[in-house]
Amino acid sequence: MRDQKERVETIESTMKNEFRHALAVNLITQEQHDNYLQELNELTSYIYEKYKDDPSFYPDDWDKINYYYEKIVAL
């Protein structure tokens, strides 16, 4: 789980930096920025909570994670 946690933390940090940059260059509004951060926090919390005892990812979990990232990539 430690490796997965580090990967999730790296992805979370990278996404937050991307959101800040997008906001700074006016690609997104403050409201969009806040919404994306909230969704990222919910996804990260979901991952940590669900996998704190069992590090296995299941197909429906990957669907949820992929859905979030597809929304972000659509920026």
Stockholm file with secondary structure:
# STOCKHOLM 1.0

chainA/1-75         MRDQKERVETIESTMKNEFRHALAVNLITQEQHDNYLQELNELTSYIYEKYKDDPSFYPDDWDKINYYYEKIVAL
#=GR chainA/1-75 SS CHHHHHHHHHHHHHHHHHHHHHHHTTSSCHHHHHHHHHHHHHHHHHHHHHHSSCCCCCHHHHHHHHHHHHHHHTC
#=GC SS_cons        CHHHHHHHHHHHHHHHHHHHHHHHTTSSCHHHHHHHHHHHHHHHHHHHHHHSSCCCCCHHHHHHHHHHHHHHHTC
//
